[in-house]
Amino acid sequence: MTLRKFLIIGAALLSLFLMIALFFSIQYVAVEVYAKSTFANSRQTADRTSRTLLQIMRRGWSKEEMDLFSRQITGENAAHEVVSIFRGETVNARYGAIDQPPITMPVLQAFRDGGKVEVRGDGFLQSSYPIIAADECLGCHDNARVGEVLGVIDIRKDTRAEINSFRSKMFYTIIPIAFFPLLGSIFLGILLHRKIGHSIRRFHNDVHDLNTFSDLAKVKTNEAPFPLEDFNLLKQETNLLIDKIKKVAIDRETMEFEIRLLEKLLITSEVVRDWREHIKSLLIELNRIMDMPFIFSMFYVEENVYELEVFWLRAPSASIRQHFEVVIDTCLRREFPALRSCAVEHHTAISLGSLTDLYEDDIDIHTKKIFLDAPRIGGIVGVGLLTREPVDQTKALVVESILTTLLNVIGSVKAMNKYTQEVEYYATRDPQTGLYNQRFFRDLFEQEVLRSQRSDRPFAIILLDLDNFKTVNDTYGHSFGDRFLQCIAGRLKEAERAGDILARFGGDEFAVFMPDTDETQAYSIACRLIGVIKDVWLEGPNGVNVSTSVSAGVVSCPAHGATSTDLVLMVEKLLEKAKYSGKDRALLPSEDDIIEIFREKSEKSHFLKRALDENRIIPHFQPIYDFKRQKVVGHEVLMRIKAEDGHLIVAQDFIEIAEEMGIINRMDLNLIEKVFEKVRMERYQGMLFLNVSPKDLTHVEFMKSIDRLVAAYGIDCANIVFELTEREAVRNLAMVEKFVLDLKIKGFRFALDDFGSGFSSYFYIKKFPIDFIKIEGDFVRGMLSSEVDMAVVASICVLAKRINVKIIAESVENAALCREVQKIGADYGQGYFLKTPGLDFTQEIQLCV
């Protein structure tokens, strides 16, 4: 609506309102005055009538004369008044009743109350006045009392004609007056519109032409003032708004770039793996919004170890590269005065074309720093902008966003790599002694068995177990026992041959792998190590020097076995035999030992085949608890075998033999079908965590069977989580990756089991779309007593958060651990403290932490 229309319509409505308000106000006042005047006249008429009746009575008129008088004064008069005289009961009793109009309510009220009654009705006014008996009235009305109502004079006036006449005259008088405000408003609207219309049209055209950020500069804010002060104030505020918009506004292209820049902040496993390519693509994207020939970053990952990398949009000439190395070095030394020289690595984003004309004065360098305490890492990123483009406030904000994005991406990648290096180190190392751990040793063992078979070269293993070490712990405490183990590990490390691999195999067990060594050499080395350990002593808390002896089992490949399972069984049996034979000795297997061990293995193989044929595989379920939602959200499916005597055998006692026999897939499918049947019967809706080897996923028939079971039992694929384990070495990782991606598309999810316990975990997290990480139970159990275990778990949690993967803490075995894993960032928990495995699904867990 235009201002002119607004003023005209407003004036018309105002005039109408004033006319109506004036009309009804005057009418109300006039009717009130009219009513008061009419009632006053009625009272005068009643008084005159009453006095006349009294005078007549004093003269002694007869009844006939009185009736004649009454007929003359009653009825309608010239003033449209109807006067009526009503006799009371006392008069009728003395003189008899006469014809009179029907008695109305005001008349009855006057008879009853003895006072005047004045009533306003619809189109009439009615007044009723009582005739009160006085002393002189008792002469004629001897049956009355003084003060009694003898009759009522009623006067009723019809007001409709007079009021309607008044309204008509008043309406025709007010209508002409109402046109004057309307005409005045129209004139005022036309006048104002002429005065301010030009400025409004000019401002409208400026706003209409405002399409991009640069168009803001075209808006003129110093035009001539408006003729009205209010409009000038509005104009001042509008000009102020335009000035502020010029300072903070960002055009659509810049905004779209900022949105794309935010997308670059997402750190995925692909970004971690190929972060340099990510920075190259980011550099190309940046040059769509501003000229930026290069980006550089420098981070230190260890003390005095720096990594400087320069990313060029196009390949620079040798002279430009050398020149800007000096320029960047100067810039870095301003930020890091103690910086020593460091190697520079150059990268090119676009291979086509080259930079041949670029000078120091052409470039304006902007930088930003970051320093982290955990992990200890820090660095600086910088961008080079061409100086021919001035950096206004908007572009300064964009540059700051670019630097923040670069810092987040590169810093996060560096931090995750540092975390990964730390976790990978402790994944293969025993945190207490610094030796390799059992998991690494077993992986190496399996690989060396295969290598030995290919090359026909022998190797040997020594398994050492400290004698009576439990007594040391019980006598002097676990802290002293840990230090004693560290001393023994140190001496063993000094005594091992070059090329041998020493590992901590268990609590007080150590293992030595010796390539290219036969059984005779291995036995001689074992005897030497026994002597080394006997010479180790440590002063106890009571001042006594504490020492111990050691027992050992020695086996070689292929003399004593052709598989890792056979060799481990053999060396463990020999160690047990050395203990029972008096300790402090090393034993090689005899022919009887070999026969006995293979007999036991054969019995286990027959037992497993019978258990599978007789359907004695039993699923057990251990709940997985969501700490945030405080509810059970899933269960890990665990395999148990029911022996002939009824007791249950856990998977770790038969899994290696089952894999060697090649029946593990059949056992897994048997277990999964029983689980799915239970899910359908009980309508269970939670997640199911199924343990599979990555190698299982490459078996076409195995995966077809999984698809068939899922369809047959109506299982939601999103509720199935495959736990990838490392039971077998994976030779074709690319094929496993393809199968995993195919299953992911179908809706299945994946978890990395025992994360941190081996090298493969980190390859899996880079290659596979993982949803959950299950932290190795040994690290979780050691969190409260080992700073290294605590650091490993914390690093895994940070890594998982960065790549948006959920964390499940295994082996939560007490309330303190439960509190700590929640505090450190685990999403879910699993362990004996929460619930032991059972035959049924657990619906609720009441935590008492």
Secondary structure, 3 states (H helix, E strand, C coil): CCHHHHHHHHHHHHHHHHHHHHHHHHHHHHHHHHHHHHHHHHHHHHHHHHHHHHHHHHHCCCHHHHHHHHHHHCEECCCCEEEEEEECHHHHHHHCCCCCCCCCHHHHHHHHHCCCEEEEECCEEEEEEEEECCHHHHHCCCCCCCCCEEEEEEEEEECHHHHHHHHHHHHHHHHHHHHHHHHHHHHHHHHHHHHHHHHHHHHHHHHHCCCCHHHHHHCCCCCCCCCCHHHHHHHHHHHHHHHHHHHHCCCHHHHHHHHHHHHCCCCCHHHHHCHHHHHHHHHHHHCCCCCCCEEEEEEEEECCEEEEEEEEEEEECHHHHHHHHHHHHHHHHHHCCCCCCCCEEEEEEEEEEEECCCCHHHEEEEEEEEEECCCCEEEEEEEEEECCCCCCHHHHHHHHHHHHHHHHHHHHHHHHHHHHHHHHHHHHECCCCCCECHHHHHHHHHHHHHHHHHHCCCEEEEEEEECCHHHHHHHHCHHHHHHHHHHHHHHHHHHCCCCCEEEECCCCEEEEEEECCCHHHHHHHHHHHHHHHHCCCEECCCCCEECCCEEEEEEEECCCCCCHHHHHHHHHHHHHHHHHCCCCCEECCCHHHHHHHHHHHHHHHHHHHHHHHCCCEEEEEEEEEECCCCEEEEEEEEEEEECCCCCEEEHHHCHHHHHHHCCHHHHHHHHHHHHHHHHHHHCCCCEEEEEECCCHHHCHHHHHHHHHHHHHHCCCHHHEEEEECCCCCCCCHHHHHHHHHHHHHHCCEEEEEEECCCCHHHHHHHHCCCCEEEECHHHHHCCCCCHHHHHHHHHHHHHHHHCCCEEEECCCCCHHHHHHHHHHCCCEECCCCCCCCECCCCCCCCCCC
